Amino acid sequence: MRRALELTVSQVNSGNGAEKADAKFMAICNFYRQEHLPSLEYSTRYTNAYLLDDYIEAHFGHMPIRDVKPLEIDRWLKSLKLAATTKSSRSIPLV
């Protein structure tokens, strides 16, 4: 997942693949659900699906990938009323 996102970011930064950056962030979430989520243990799969459903997709799903900026993600994470351990980079997928 990170490799795919890094490739897209790299292409956008270099001026290539701008049309791919018009895709919505939801496309990344769907890819994650199909390709990565099934390989996780049940409890991790359940937690990640819940975080995707209730937090990540609700906030970022409608946004074009190119508009999802690190500062926006950081502010969003700080605004969440969740435990710090839940907000850590290991707990929330894609962030």
C-alpha positions as CSV (number, residue, x, y, z in Angstrom):
1,M,0.0,0.0,0.0
2,R,2.7,2.4,1.0
3,R,4.7,1.5,-2.2
4,A,1.7,2.2,-4.4
5,L,1.1,5.6,-2.7
6,E,4.8,6.5,-2.8
7,L,4.8,5.8,-6.5
8,T,1.8,8.0,-7.1
9,V,3.3,10.8,-4.9
10,S,6.6,10.5,-6.8
11,Q,4.8,10.7,-10.2
12,V,2.8,13.8,-9.1
13,N,5.9,15.5,-7.7
14,S,7.8,14.8,-11.0
15,G,4.9,16.0,-13.1
16,N,4.1,12.6,-14.4
17,G,0.9,10.8,-13.8
18,A,-1.1,13.8,-12.8
19,E,-4.3,12.2,-14.1
20,K,-3.9,9.4,-11.6
21,A,-3.8,12.0,-8.8
22,D,-7.3,13.0,-9.7
23,A,-8.5,9.7,-8.2
24,K,-10.3,10.0,-4.9
25,F,-8.6,8.9,-1.7
26,M,-11.4,6.3,-1.5
27,A,-9.6,4.4,-4.3
28,I,-6.7,3.8,-2.0
29,C,-9.0,2.7,0.8
30,N,-10.7,0.2,-1.6
31,F,-7.4,-1.1,-2.7
32,Y,-6.3,-1.5,0.9
33,R,-9.5,-3.4,1.7
34,Q,-9.2,-5.8,-1.2
35,E,-5.4,-6.4,-1.3
36,H,-4.2,-6.0,2.3
37,L,-7.0,-6.3,4.8
38,P,-7.8,-10.0,4.1
39,S,-4.2,-11.0,5.0
40,L,-4.4,-9.6,8.5
41,E,-5.4,-11.4,11.7
42,Y,-9.1,-11.1,12.5
43,S,-8.7,-8.6,15.3
44,T,-6.4,-6.3,13.3
45,R,-8.7,-6.7,10.2
46,Y,-11.7,-5.7,12.4
47,T,-10.0,-2.7,13.9
48,N,-8.6,-1.4,10.6
49,A,-12.0,-1.8,8.9
50,Y,-13.7,0.1,11.8
51,L,-11.1,2.9,11.6
52,L,-11.5,3.1,7.8
53,D,-15.3,3.1,8.0
54,D,-15.7,5.5,10.9
55,Y,-12.8,7.9,10.6
56,I,-10.5,7.7,7.5
57,E,-13.1,7.3,4.7
58,A,-15.5,9.6,6.4
59,H,-13.0,12.4,6.4
60,F,-10.7,11.8,3.4
61,G,-12.7,9.4,1.1
62,H,-14.2,12.2,-1.0
63,M,-10.9,14.1,-1.5
64,P,-8.7,13.7,-4.5
65,I,-5.4,12.0,-3.6
66,R,-3.4,15.1,-4.5
67,D,-5.3,17.1,-1.9
68,V,-4.4,14.8,1.0
69,K,-1.5,16.6,2.6
70,P,0.6,15.6,5.6
71,L,-0.3,18.7,7.5
72,E,-4.0,18.0,7.0
73,I,-3.5,14.5,8.2
74,D,-1.6,15.6,11.2
75,R,-4.3,18.2,12.2
76,W,-7.0,15.6,11.6
77,L,-5.2,13.1,13.8
78,K,-4.8,15.6,16.6
79,S,-8.5,16.5,16.4
80,L,-9.7,12.9,16.9
81,K,-11.1,12.0,20.3
82,L,-9.3,8.6,20.3
83,A,-6.6,7.2,22.6
84,A,-3.0,8.1,21.6
85,T,-2.3,4.4,20.9
86,T,-5.2,4.3,18.4
87,K,-3.9,7.3,16.6
88,S,-0.3,6.0,16.3
89,S,1.0,5.2,12.8
90,R,0.9,1.5,13.5
91,S,-2.8,1.5,14.4
92,I,-4.4,3.6,11.7
93,P,-3.9,2.2,8.2
94,L,-2.8,4.4,5.3
95,V,-1.9,7.3,7.6
